[in-house]
Amino acid sequence: MRADWRLVAASSLALGLLLGAAKADAEPFALPPSPDSLPPFLLGVVEGSILGGVYTSPLCPSGSQCVLNTGGGLGARMEWRFPKYVSTGLGAELLLIDGAALYEIGTMQTLRYTLRILGLRKCRIHPLLDFAAGVALFGDSFTVDTYGGFADLRGGIEVELSPPLAVDFSFGARTMMFARYRTALDGIERASSHAPIIALSFHVGFVIMPRTTKPRAMHQRRGAPNHFQPDARE
């Protein structure tokens, strides 16, 4: 009698396991949503820049000292990043620039609108192309001697260090135009022509992201060839 009871219990357990496995196989598995369907999210960028003038004749007339030499500074911006790895946003930057003996320290303050395009979104290293335009204030030691506009073009890479953090490396060219003014120490009129001023730059930026739109790789669940799950290693 005891043997019959054990046989019935074992049979019931085996039947339950078989029915549970069949039910699990019959249930559809929902794949993660496509990255293209995710909403955009807000990220922050803090960057350091080095800038040097390569064509400065409008600001530095022949025979005069130049107020736009080599300098560097810091910038910050907020961007909306979209699933297709396009970002757009606003930022501000402060550059301290060697102004020869005419300026104690030249300062360039900018407000910029940025459009950034990244490629290879399934990889951890993304090539990037960055366009920006904005307004600039230029003068001696945080005063405003002149004002104008600028446009930036940059190219480089963004490297994902972890899900919430990436680092950017980029080289760029900046075109600027300023209103006419005179430097106080020598009385030289500067920015009198409408020719653009050109500078080259190098940038290193840290990108702080609350999440990523990078697609998650899929791998097969062990023992279930028709089912897939997100790869947690991504």
trRosetta pair geometry for C-beta under 8 A, 3 or more apart (Angstrom, degrees):
i j d omega theta_ij theta_ji phi_ij phi_ji
1 4 5.7 -51 -152 32 33 111
1 5 6.6 34 149 -20 64 103
2 5 5.6 -53 -152 33 35 113
2 6 6.4 33 152 -17 67 105
3 6 5.8 -55 -149 38 33 110
3 7 6.2 35 152 -22 65 106
4 7 5.6 -55 -148 36 32 113
4 8 6.4 33 154 -19 66 104
5 8 5.9 -54 -150 35 30 110
5 9 6.4 29 153 -18 65 107
6 9 5.7 -54 -146 37 32 111
6 10 6.2 30 157 -17 67 107
7 10 5.9 -55 -145 38 29 108
7 11 6.2 29 156 -19 64 108
8 11 5.8 -57 -147 38 29 111
8 12 6.3 29 155 -20 65 106
9 12 5.8 -55 -148 35 29 110
9 13 6.4 29 154 -18 64 106
10 13 5.7 -54 -148 36 32 111
10 14 6.3 30 155 -17 65 107
11 14 5.8 -56 -147 38 31 110
11 15 6.2 31 155 -20 65 108
12 15 5.7 -56 -147 37 30 111
12 16 6.3 32 154 -21 64 105
13 16 5.7 -54 -149 34 31 112
13 17 6.5 30 154 -18 64 105
14 17 5.8 -54 -150 36 32 111
14 18 6.4 31 153 -18 65 106
15 18 5.8 -55 -149 37 32 111
15 19 6.3 29 155 -17 66 107
16 19 5.9 -57 -145 39 30 108
16 20 6.2 30 156 -19 65 108
17 20 5.7 -56 -146 37 29 111
17 21 6.3 28 157 -18 65 106
18 21 5.9 -55 -148 37 30 109
18 22 6.3 29 154 -18 64 107
19 22 5.7 -54 -147 37 32 111
19 23 6.3 33 154 -21 65 105
20 23 5.7 -54 -147 35 31 110
20 24 6.4 32 154 -20 65 104
21 24 5.7 -53 -148 35 33 111
21 25 6.4 30 154 -17 65 105
22 25 5.8 -55 -149 37 32 109
22 26 6.3 29 153 -20 65 109
23 26 5.7 -58 -147 37 32 110
23 27 6.5 37 155 -29 66 101
24 27 6.0 -49 -150 23 32 111
25 224 7.6 -162 -105 -132 80 107
25 226 7.9 66 -153 60 87 125
29 227 5.0 108 -22 -139 159 93
29 228 6.9 157 111 46 142 60
29 229 7.7 -87 -178 -75 136 73
31 218 7.4 -23 -140 -103 106 142
31 228 6.7 19 -104 78 96 114
32 216 6.1 45 43 46 162 123
32 230 5.6 57 -34 -71 133 117
33 37 5.0 -101 167 72 113 124
33 38 6.6 133 103 -64 122 79
34 37 4.7 87 67 0 89 104
34 38 7.9 -140 99 -20 54 79
34 215 8.0 -27 -160 -110 54 107
35 38 5.7 -39 -160 5 46 118
35 83 5.1 160 147 -163 77 110
35 121 7.6 -178 122 131 158 137
35 213 5.1 108 -170 175 109 80
35 214 7.1 -87 -116 136 148 9
35 215 4.6 -101 -25 -77 134 78
36 83 4.9 149 -122 121 33 141
36 84 6.6 39 -118 -65 86 84
37 83 7.2 82 27 -72 21 171
38 83 5.0 134 57 -87 89 120
38 213 5.7 -169 71 -123 138 94
40 80 4.8 42 151 175 135 99
40 81 6.0 171 -157 81 87 39
40 82 4.6 -40 -94 -94 108 60
40 83 7.2 -110 -80 -24 62 67
41 80 7.3 163 81 -150 20 63
41 81 6.0 -20 61 56 71 90
41 209 7.3 83 102 -162 124 86
41 210 5.9 -123 167 56 134 108
41 211 5.9 98 6 52 177 95
41 213 7.7 -180 17 -49 109 100
42 78 6.2 -4 -168 -176 103 103
42 79 7.4 154 -152 82 55 39
42 80 6.0 -37 -94 -96 62 63
42 81 7.9 150 -109 13 14 78
42 210 7.3 41 69 5 69 122
43 78 7.4 162 82 -155 40 58
43 79 5.5 -21 63 65 88 89
43 80 8.0 140 18 -109 76 17
43 81 5.5 24 3 -12 123 119
43 87 7.3 -56 47 -130 119 131
43 207 6.0 17 158 -175 131 90
43 208 6.2 169 -168 81 81 53
43 209 4.6 -21 -114 -99 121 70
43 210 7.1 -143 -93 5 72 75
44 76 7.1 -9 -174 -169 96 96
44 77 7.5 166 -153 87 55 43
44 78 5.8 -29 -102 -103 69 69
44 79 7.8 162 -93 21 22 76
44 207 7.5 159 85 -155 46 47
44 208 4.6 -8 62 55 95 107
45 75 8.0 0 114 110 96 90
45 76 6.7 165 89 -152 60 50
45 77 5.1 -5 57 57 105 85
45 78 7.8 -175 20 -83 78 24
45 79 6.4 34 -10 -2 116 116
45 91 7.1 -42 69 -98 108 139
45 168 7.4 8 -145 5 118 137
45 205 5.1 9 -174 176 103 128
45 206 7.1 160 -152 79 54 45
45 207 5.3 -15 -100 -102 83 68
45 208 7.5 -167 -75 18 35 74
46 74 7.3 -9 -174 -170 85 102
46 75 7.6 169 -154 89 44 50
46 76 5.1 -10 -105 -103 70 88
46 205 6.6 163 84 -154 36 76
46 206 5.2 -9 60 55 88 96
46 208 7.6 33 2 -11 96 110
47 74 7.2 157 87 -155 45 58
47 75 5.2 -14 63 62 91 93
47 76 7.5 168 20 -82 69 41
47 168 6.8 -37 -103 64 121 119
47 203 5.3 14 173 -173 131 103
47 204 6.3 169 -153 88 81 40
47 205 3.1 -34 -91 -94 107 93
47 206 7.2 -179 -79 16 58 57
48 72 6.9 19 177 178 91 108
48 73 7.4 -169 -149 102 63 29
48 74 5.7 -33 -101 -100 65 68
48 75 7.9 167 -90 21 21 75
48 203 7.1 163 84 -150 46 57
48 204 5.3 -4 56 59 92 90
48 205 7.5 -176 21 -79 53 54
49 72 6.1 -180 94 -150 56 68
49 73 5.8 -11 57 60 95 68
49 74 7.5 169 16 -91 83 20
49 75 6.3 34 -12 -3 122 114
49 93 6.9 12 15 -157 143 129
49 95 6.7 -59 84 -95 117 103
49 201 5.6 -9 -170 -171 105 120
49 202 7.1 156 -154 80 57 46
49 203 4.9 -15 -102 -100 81 82
50 70 7.4 -1 -177 -172 90 95
50 71 7.6 179 -152 98 54 37
50 72 4.5 -24 -102 -97 62 105
50 201 6.4 161 83 -153 51 66
50 202 4.9 0 53 53 102 93
50 203 7.9 -158 25 -70 64 44
51 70 7.2 169 92 -151 48 52
51 71 5.6 -13 63 66 90 79
51 72 6.8 159 16 -88 71 47
51 73 7.9 -19 9 18 112 94
51 95 5.9 -18 30 -142 133 146
51 97 7.3 -48 80 -97 108 106
51 174 6.9 -10 -139 19 123 138
51 199 5.2 36 -179 152 99 133
51 200 7.3 168 -149 87 58 38
51 201 4.4 -17 -99 -99 77 99
52 69 7.1 -23 -141 162 76 49
52 70 4.3 -11 -102 -104 96 81
52 71 7.6 157 -81 20 54 55
52 199 6.1 171 86 -159 31 92
52 200 5.9 -16 62 60 84 82
52 201 7.6 165 19 -82 61 53
53 56 4.1 39 162 -60 139 121
53 59 7.8 -98 -132 56 155 130
53 60 7.9 118 127 -3 156 134
53 66 7.3 -151 70 170 147 132
53 68 4.4 89 -49 126 148 101
53 69 6.3 -85 26 -115 109 20
53 70 7.7 -124 16 -67 71 47
53 197 6.8 -43 -136 177 110 103
53 198 7.4 111 -156 86 65 48
53 199 4.7 -54 -97 -97 49 94
54 198 5.4 -50 65 104 94 96
54 199 6.2 146 8 -118 79 35
54 200 5.6 51 -26 -10 127 100
55 196 7.6 54 98 101 123 75
55 197 6.5 -172 97 -152 77 45
55 198 4.1 38 41 40 106 103
56 59 5.1 -58 -178 55 86 102
56 60 4.5 37 123 17 105 118
56 66 5.7 66 112 -149 144 122
56 68 4.9 -170 -134 73 133 114
56 197 5.7 39 -118 -145 54 103
56 198 8.0 -116 -58 49 54 57
56 199 7.9 50 -74 -73 95 87
57 60 6.2 -79 -115 68 23 75
57 61 6.9 60 -174 -104 66 38
57 62 7.4 3 -141 -46 95 75
57 193 7.8 -5 115 42 97 137
57 195 6.8 -8 80 91 106 143
58 177 7.7 -32 117 -128 166 64
58 178 7.5 153 125 40 121 92
58 190 7.3 89 144 179 60 71
58 191 5.2 49 153 -112 100 50
58 192 7.3 -162 -158 40 76 52
58 193 5.1 -118 -115 58 95 96
58 195 4.9 -168 -62 71 117 93
58 196 7.5 -146 -4 122 145 8
58 197 5.4 -109 49 -64 115 92
59 66 7.1 74 108 -153 95 76
59 67 5.9 -105 158 54 112 98
59 68 5.1 50 97 2 150 125
59 178 6.8 55 -84 35 104 134
59 190 5.1 36 -149 -177 50 117
59 191 5.7 15 -89 -59 66 81
59 197 5.7 30 -11 -98 113 141
60 64 6.1 -157 -166 84 60 97
60 65 7.3 -84 -140 124 99 29
60 66 3.6 -1 -114 -112 143 84
60 67 6.6 -170 -78 20 90 67
60 68 6.6 -125 -36 37 113 89
60 190 7.3 18 -62 -130 31 112
61 64 4.9 54 65 16 80 124
61 188 6.3 -155 37 -179 120 121
61 189 7.6 47 -22 77 145 66
61 190 6.8 -137 -17 -105 97 67
61 192 7.7 18 -70 22 124 115
64 186 6.6 151 -144 115 105 153
64 188 4.7 86 -122 -127 149 166
64 190 7.9 -136 105 -83 157 99
65 100 4.2 -158 171 114 119 161
65 101 6.3 -61 -169 39 171 84
65 102 5.5 169 92 -29 125 113
65 186 7.2 148 29 -19 103 157
66 69 5.8 110 105 -62 113 85
66 99 8.0 -135 115 -153 54 45
66 100 5.8 118 61 -29 56 129
67 97 7.8 69 153 113 64 119
67 99 4.4 6 -149 -145 69 90
67 100 6.6 -88 -88 23 43 100
67 102 5.4 -70 -90 76 95 134
67 103 5.8 86 -143 -14 95 122
67 106 5.8 133 174 -92 83 138
67 183 6.6 -175 -62 -85 138 136
67 190 7.1 -4 20 -126 132 167
68 97 6.2 -16 -134 161 55 144
68 99 7.5 11 -60 -106 34 69
68 106 7.0 -157 -93 154 52 168
68 138 7.9 -20 -84 -159 107 142
68 197 6.8 27 88 -175 169 141
68 199 7.3 -104 162 -77 120 124
69 97 6.4 149 54 174 63 88
69 98 3.9 -47 68 80 122 105
69 99 7.1 -163 12 -77 99 24
69 100 6.7 120 -27 -46 130 77
70 97 7.3 -176 104 -147 21 72
70 98 5.7 23 56 18 62 120
71 95 5.1 94 117 167 125 99
71 96 5.3 -161 -163 95 113 46
71 97 3.2 -83 -40 -99 150 59
71 98 6.0 -166 -68 -1 85 66
71 106 6.8 -103 -71 76 149 104
71 108 7.5 131 86 16 153 112
72 95 6.6 -131 149 -145 9 81
72 96 6.6 -15 65 54 53 83
73 93 6.4 107 104 173 123 84
73 94 4.8 -140 -177 101 137 59
73 95 3.8 -137 3 -103 137 43
73 96 5.5 136 -77 4 100 70
73 108 7.8 -151 -1 62 154 86
74 93 7.2 -164 105 -146 37 66
74 94 6.2 5 59 55 72 89
75 91 5.8 59 167 156 107 122
75 92 6.5 -167 -148 99 78 42
75 93 3.4 -21 -98 -102 112 88
75 94 7.2 170 -81 19 63 54
75 110 7.8 -22 -111 66 121 105
76 91 6.0 -164 103 -151 38 96
76 92 6.4 -2 58 56 76 79
76 93 7.9 166 17 -81 47 57
77 89 5.4 127 158 111 106 116
77 90 6.1 -162 -150 106 94 33
77 91 2.4 -51 -85 -81 107 116
77 92 7.2 157 -80 13 73 48
77 112 7.2 -57 -93 73 133 100
77 114 6.2 50 168 10 163 138
78 89 5.0 -143 101 -170 52 134
78 90 6.4 3 54 58 83 72
78 91 7.1 165 16 -79 49 75
79 87 4.2 30 164 177 134 113
79 88 6.3 149 -153 73 86 19
79 89 3.2 -123 -99 -7 55 139
79 114 6.7 -59 -96 81 113 119
79 116 6.9 -12 -145 25 153 124
80 87 6.6 167 81 -150 43 64
80 88 5.8 -16 55 61 91 75
80 89 6.0 152 6 -70 63 95
81 85 7.2 -10 -171 -129 100 40
81 86 7.5 157 -153 82 55 37
81 87 4.5 -25 -97 -95 73 95
81 209 7.3 -24 23 -121 151 113
81 213 6.7 -154 129 -3 109 125
82 85 7.3 -83 78 -3 70 11
82 86 4.8 -8 47 60 115 85
82 87 7.2 -168 10 -79 73 42
82 213 7.6 17 131 -46 30 171
83 213 4.5 -166 -126 -162 57 140
84 121 7.7 -130 -164 -39 36 155
85 117 7.1 78 118 -166 85 50
85 118 4.0 -94 165 67 118 99
85 119 7.2 168 102 -70 145 19
85 121 4.7 -154 -39 -85 139 121
85 126 6.8 -142 -165 -155 144 148
85 213 6.8 -160 -66 78 70 125
86 115 7.5 -13 -174 -170 95 82
86 116 7.1 158 -161 85 48 56
86 117 5.6 -11 -110 -105 78 68
86 118 7.6 -159 -76 22 35 75
87 114 7.3 -5 113 115 95 105
87 115 7.5 160 87 -157 56 37
87 116 4.2 -6 59 58 101 107
87 118 7.5 44 -5 -11 103 107
88 113 7.7 6 -172 179 87 86
88 114 6.6 179 -145 92 46 63
88 115 5.2 -2 -103 -106 90 67
88 116 7.3 -170 -72 22 44 71
89 113 7.7 -169 102 -150 28 56
89 114 5.7 -11 61 56 68 101
90 111 7.3 -3 -172 -177 99 86
90 112 7.1 159 -154 85 54 50
90 113 5.9 -29 -99 -101 71 62
90 114 7.4 173 -90 14 21 85
91 111 7.6 174 91 -153 41 48
91 112 5.2 -17 64 62 86 96
91 114 6.2 21 9 -14 115 125
92 109 7.4 -7 -172 -174 97 84
92 110 6.8 165 -154 88 52 57
92 111 5.5 -19 -102 -102 79 65
92 112 7.4 168 -87 17 29 79
93 108 7.9 -5 109 110 97 88
93 109 7.3 168 86 -152 56 43
93 110 4.6 -2 54 55 100 102
93 112 6.8 23 -2 -4 112 121
94 107 6.9 -23 -165 -163 89 98
94 108 7.5 152 -157 81 41 54
94 109 5.5 -6 -106 -105 73 76
95 107 7.1 149 80 -157 56 47
95 108 4.3 -6 57 57 108 100
95 109 7.9 -159 26 -69 70 36
95 110 7.7 31 -2 -3 104 107
96 105 5.5 -19 -161 172 99 117
96 106 7.1 128 -170 77 46 59
96 107 6.2 -20 -105 -100 58 70
97 103 7.9 32 88 85 83 149
97 105 7.5 127 57 177 44 66
97 106 3.8 -48 74 84 93 115
97 107 7.1 180 21 -77 87 19
97 108 6.0 45 -14 -9 129 106
98 105 7.9 -48 -101 -135 35 62
98 106 6.7 -6 77 22 12 111
99 102 5.3 -98 148 71 100 85
99 103 2.7 19 85 41 154 118
99 104 7.6 19 54 43 123 25
99 105 6.8 139 12 -159 109 17
99 106 3.6 130 -53 -44 112 107
99 140 6.6 -119 68 -104 172 84
100 103 7.2 80 52 29 59 78
101 185 7.5 -135 120 126 84 163
102 140 7.6 -120 130 -86 74 123
102 183 5.1 -18 -170 -176 130 146
102 185 5.3 -160 -135 43 71 132
102 186 6.5 -61 -108 0 111 111
103 106 4.4 75 102 -64 161 75
103 139 7.8 162 -121 157 126 42
103 140 4.1 -153 -133 -111 92 93
103 141 7.1 180 -174 -22 90 77
104 140 6.1 88 26 -175 80 102
104 141 5.0 16 62 -52 116 121
105 140 7.3 114 64 -161 43 62
105 141 5.6 87 54 -81 82 72
106 138 7.0 0 -175 -168 101 87
106 139 7.4 178 -148 101 66 20
106 140 6.5 -51 -101 -101 53 52
107 137 8.0 -4 113 106 91 88
107 138 7.3 176 89 -143 52 45
107 139 6.3 -18 58 67 88 65
107 140 7.3 89 15 -168 89 9
107 141 6.4 108 -12 -102 120 8
107 142 5.1 20 39 -69 167 46
107 143 7.9 120 45 34 119 46
108 136 5.8 -11 -170 -169 96 112
108 137 7.2 159 -153 79 47 50
108 138 5.0 -4 -104 -101 79 83
109 136 7.0 150 78 -156 45 58
109 137 4.6 -10 58 56 97 102
109 138 7.9 -167 24 -70 65 42
109 142 7.9 59 -38 -131 128 65
110 134 5.4 94 178 100 97 131
110 135 6.9 169 -148 87 63 45
110 136 4.7 -21 -96 -100 88 80
110 137 7.7 -167 -73 21 43 66
110 150 6.6 -48 -125 39 130 134
111 134 5.1 -161 93 -173 53 125
111 135 5.4 5 51 52 95 89
112 132 4.7 16 -180 178 124 121
112 133 6.9 152 -148 79 78 22
112 134 3.6 -101 -99 -29 54 146
112 150 7.9 -50 -98 77 103 105
112 152 7.2 3 -142 11 141 128
113 132 6.5 167 81 -151 45 70
113 133 5.9 -15 55 62 93 73
113 134 6.0 155 8 -75 66 90
114 130 6.4 -22 -161 -166 105 97
114 131 7.2 148 -156 83 54 50
114 132 4.5 -20 -100 -97 72 101
115 130 7.5 156 83 -156 49 50
115 131 4.8 -9 61 62 97 99
115 132 7.3 -180 22 -77 62 53
116 128 6.1 -9 -172 -168 101 112
116 129 7.2 161 -155 83 55 47
116 130 4.8 -9 -107 -107 86 80
116 131 7.7 -169 -76 28 43 61
117 128 6.8 153 82 -154 49 60
117 129 4.8 -9 59 58 100 96
117 130 7.8 -162 25 -73 64 41
118 121 6.7 96 112 -82 104 84
118 126 4.2 22 -175 155 111 135
118 127 7.0 154 -154 81 59 45
118 128 4.9 -23 -99 -98 76 83
118 158 6.0 -40 -120 26 129 132
119 126 5.9 159 63 -165 48 80
119 127 4.7 -4 45 58 112 94
119 128 7.6 -160 12 -75 75 39
120 123 4.3 -16 153 28 110 119
120 125 7.0 -2 99 89 137 61
120 126 5.4 -169 68 -117 89 63
120 127 6.4 82 13 13 112 84
121 126 6.6 32 -91 -106 49 123
121 213 7.1 -38 -171 101 133 92
121 214 5.9 -163 166 -115 84 68
121 215 7.1 87 117 2 103 89
122 214 6.9 126 -115 -162 34 88
122 215 5.8 -27 -101 49 86 107
122 217 7.9 90 -161 -70 103 89
123 126 6.6 158 78 -71 94 64
124 159 6.6 34 142 -160 86 62
124 160 4.3 -110 -156 48 80 106
125 157 5.7 -7 -174 -174 93 123
125 158 7.4 162 -156 81 46 47
125 159 5.3 -7 -107 -105 78 74
125 160 7.5 -124 -64 14 40 78
126 157 6.6 146 76 -161 45 67
126 158 4.6 -13 59 57 102 96
126 159 7.9 -165 23 -72 69 32
126 160 7.8 67 -9 -29 101 94
127 155 7.7 -8 -176 -170 92 87
127 156 7.7 174 -153 103 57 28
127 157 5.8 -45 -102 -101 45 72
128 154 7.7 -2 113 111 100 97
128 155 7.0 167 89 -152 61 45
128 156 5.5 -14 58 69 101 70
128 157 6.3 149 9 -114 92 17
128 158 5.3 73 -40 -20 131 100
128 168 6.9 -37 33 -137 157 107
128 170 6.7 -67 80 -88 115 121
129 154 7.4 158 -159 86 39 60
129 155 5.7 -8 -106 -104 67 78
130 152 7.0 -23 118 119 98 108
130 153 7.3 149 84 -160 65 34
130 154 3.9 -7 58 59 112 106
130 155 7.4 -163 21 -70 80 33
130 156 7.7 -6 -1 25 116 98
130 170 6.4 18 14 -159 133 163
130 172 7.2 -53 73 -96 114 124
131 151 7.8 -20 -169 -172 80 92
131 152 7.1 153 -162 86 35 70
131 153 6.2 -3 -107 -106 66 67
132 151 7.0 162 89 -158 55 49
132 152 4.1 4 57 50 101 111
132 154 7.7 22 4 1 108 108
133 149 7.1 10 -176 180 90 104
133 150 7.0 -177 -146 93 53 52
133 151 4.8 -12 -101 -106 86 76
133 152 7.3 -158 -69 20 41 72
134 149 7.1 -177 100 -150 31 71
134 150 6.2 -12 62 58 71 87
135 147 6.9 2 -179 -178 101 101
135 148 7.4 171 -155 97 64 31
135 149 5.7 -47 -105 -101 55 66
135 150 7.7 133 -126 17 11 81
136 147 6.9 166 89 -157 54 57
136 148 5.5 -17 61 68 96 75
136 149 6.8 145 14 -117 89 14
136 150 5.1 53 -24 -14 128 118
136 176 6.3 -34 36 -136 154 118
136 178 7.5 -74 86 -90 110 93
137 144 4.8 -54 -170 -118 113 105
137 146 7.8 166 -155 90 50 43
137 147 5.3 -21 -105 -106 65 85
138 144 7.4 79 57 -144 31 60
138 145 6.2 -55 104 55 70 92
138 146 5.3 -16 64 66 98 86
138 147 7.3 171 20 -89 75 34
138 148 7.4 -7 4 20 116 102
138 178 6.2 -51 33 -112 134 142
139 142 7.3 -23 83 109 106 11
139 143 4.3 -107 134 92 138 69
139 144 4.8 -153 -20 -117 144 15
139 145 3.7 146 -110 -4 89 83
139 146 6.9 157 -69 21 82 59
140 143 5.4 -1 64 45 68 110
140 145 6.5 64 -2 -38 80 124
144 147 6.4 12 -174 -60 115 95
145 181 5.2 147 157 132 86 158
145 183 7.3 15 -161 -100 151 61
146 178 4.5 61 136 175 131 119
146 179 5.1 -166 -159 61 94 80
146 180 7.6 -160 -121 86 125 9
146 181 4.3 -137 -72 -2 106 138
146 190 7.5 -110 -36 91 153 107
146 191 6.1 124 -160 21 162 155
147 178 6.8 155 86 -146 18 80
147 179 5.7 19 57 11 66 117
148 176 6.0 90 104 178 132 87
148 177 4.9 -156 -171 98 129 53
148 178 3.6 -104 -32 -98 139 49
148 179 5.9 -167 -71 -14 85 67
148 191 7.5 -136 -61 -149 140 149
149 176 7.3 179 94 -146 41 59
149 177 6.0 2 55 55 78 90
150 174 5.6 -1 -175 -175 122 101
150 175 6.4 159 -155 84 67 49
150 176 4.3 -19 -100 -98 97 79
150 177 7.7 176 -80 20 54 59
151 174 7.3 163 81 -152 42 57
151 175 5.1 -5 55 57 91 100
152 172 5.5 7 -171 176 98 137
152 173 7.4 160 -150 82 55 45
152 174 5.1 -20 -98 -101 78 80
152 201 7.8 -36 -137 39 111 140
153 172 6.1 165 86 -153 44 85
153 173 5.5 -6 58 55 93 89
154 170 4.4 46 171 158 118 132
154 171 6.7 168 -149 86 76 33
154 172 3.5 -39 -92 -87 84 110
154 173 7.9 -179 -77 20 52 53
154 201 7.7 -55 -97 79 105 107
154 203 6.7 -18 -137 24 145 134
155 170 6.2 167 86 -150 24 92
155 171 6.3 -17 62 60 75 79
155 172 7.4 150 14 -86 55 64
156 168 6.2 84 104 179 134 84
156 169 4.9 -157 -174 99 125 55
156 170 2.8 -117 -12 -95 142 67
156 171 6.3 140 -72 10 99 59
156 203 7.4 -119 -27 65 161 96
157 168 7.3 176 92 -147 44 55
157 169 5.7 5 54 54 83 92
157 170 7.6 -179 23 -74 43 70
158 166 5.2 32 175 156 98 133
158 167 7.3 167 -154 83 58 34
158 168 5.0 -24 -101 -96 77 78
158 207 6.6 12 -150 0 118 148
159 166 6.1 166 82 -163 42 83
159 167 5.3 -15 59 59 97 84
159 168 7.8 178 17 -82 71 29
159 169 7.6 26 -6 1 109 100
160 163 7.7 22 -174 -92 115 27
160 165 7.8 119 -161 91 56 50
160 166 4.8 -43 -101 -100 49 101
160 212 7.5 38 -127 -113 135 145
160 214 7.5 0 -79 -50 162 152
161 165 4.8 -40 64 103 110 99
161 166 6.1 170 8 -107 80 36
161 167 6.1 57 -33 -9 118 98
162 165 4.9 33 50 43 92 96
163 209 7.4 -114 151 85 58 109
163 211 7.2 -22 167 -140 107 44
163 212 5.6 -117 -156 -13 77 122
164 208 6.5 9 160 -161 89 63
164 209 5.4 -159 -151 69 50 68
164 210 6.8 10 -126 -115 100 17
164 211 7.7 -24 -95 -74 75 27
165 206 6.9 -23 -159 -171 94 94
165 207 7.0 140 -159 79 43 64
165 208 6.3 -10 -102 -108 70 57
165 209 7.2 -160 -63 26 25 84
166 206 7.6 153 82 -160 45 49
166 207 4.2 -13 63 58 94 116
166 209 6.8 34 2 -7 103 120
167 204 7.0 -9 -177 -171 101 84
167 205 7.0 160 -160 84 54 48
167 206 5.7 -24 -105 -103 73 61
167 207 7.0 -158 -77 14 22 85
168 203 6.8 -13 114 117 108 102
168 204 6.8 160 84 -157 67 36
168 205 4.0 1 49 55 115 98
168 206 7.7 -137 17 -59 82 18
168 207 6.2 85 -29 -32 102 109
169 203 7.4 160 -154 87 33 63
169 204 5.9 -2 -102 -105 67 72
170 202 7.5 168 91 -155 48 48
170 203 4.8 -9 62 58 91 106
170 205 7.7 -2 14 7 108 109
171 200 7.4 -10 -175 -175 93 96
171 201 7.1 156 -161 86 50 54
171 202 5.7 -22 -106 -103 68 70
171 203 7.7 -177 -82 19 22 79
172 200 7.2 159 88 -160 49 53
172 201 4.6 -17 65 64 95 101
172 202 7.7 174 22 -81 76 26
172 203 6.5 26 0 -8 119 117
173 198 6.6 -14 -173 -165 101 96
173 199 7.3 157 -158 83 54 44
173 200 5.8 -29 -102 -104 68 64
173 201 7.3 177 -83 19 20 84
174 198 7.2 153 82 -154 53 47
174 199 4.7 -12 59 61 103 93
174 200 7.7 -173 18 -83 78 16
174 201 6.0 49 -16 -14 110 125
175 196 4.7 -11 -167 -180 99 138
175 197 7.2 140 -160 72 48 49
175 198 5.7 -16 -101 -99 67 73
176 196 6.6 129 60 -167 36 80
176 197 4.5 -31 67 65 93 103
176 198 7.8 -179 21 -75 76 28
176 199 7.1 18 0 4 116 107
177 191 7.6 119 -174 -153 57 110
177 194 7.0 13 -144 -161 128 59
177 196 5.6 -67 -65 -112 91 66
177 197 6.9 161 -81 12 40 86
178 181 7.5 -59 141 9 114 107
178 190 7.8 1 89 124 128 96
178 191 4.2 -84 83 -116 95 154
178 197 7.2 9 -2 1 99 134
179 191 6.3 75 97 118 21 141
180 189 6.5 0 -171 -174 101 99
180 190 7.2 162 -151 83 56 46
180 191 5.1 -157 -97 94 44 88
180 192 5.2 62 -120 -98 113 54
181 189 7.6 173 97 -148 24 59
181 190 6.0 -21 69 60 70 91
181 191 6.4 31 21 42 75 117
182 187 5.7 -6 -180 -157 123 43
182 188 6.5 162 -148 77 75 33
182 189 5.2 -41 -90 -92 85 55
182 190 6.9 142 -106 11 31 81
183 186 5.6 23 88 43 112 86
183 187 7.2 -77 74 -25 67 12
183 188 5.5 7 35 51 103 86
183 190 6.3 55 -26 -12 94 128
184 187 7.6 13 -164 -68 21 53
189 192 5.1 53 135 -59 111 124
209 212 6.0 70 128 -75 144 69
214 234 7.3 -149 115 174 115 111
216 230 4.5 6 132 -149 144 105
216 231 6.0 -177 171 43 90 78
216 234 4.7 156 -140 86 74 145
217 230 7.8 105 73 -160 44 59
217 231 4.3 -10 81 21 89 140
217 233 7.9 -26 54 68 118 93
217 234 5.2 156 21 -54 88 139
218 228 4.6 25 176 174 118 128
218 229 7.2 152 -150 71 78 23
218 230 6.6 -59 -102 -105 67 38
218 231 6.4 -150 -99 -24 15 93
219 228 6.9 155 78 -149 21 84
219 229 7.2 -32 65 61 67 70
219 231 5.1 79 -3 -83 106 101
220 224 7.3 -169 178 81 86 65
220 225 6.1 -7 -158 -130 135 47
220 227 7.3 100 -156 77 67 57
220 228 6.1 -59 -100 -101 45 70
221 224 4.6 -2 85 55 106 109
221 227 4.7 -28 31 97 124 105
221 228 6.7 -172 -15 -114 88 18
221 229 5.2 72 -67 -4 104 112
224 227 4.0 -4 129 30 123 116
230 234 7.2 -103 174 48 91 118
231 234 4.8 79 89 -6 99 105
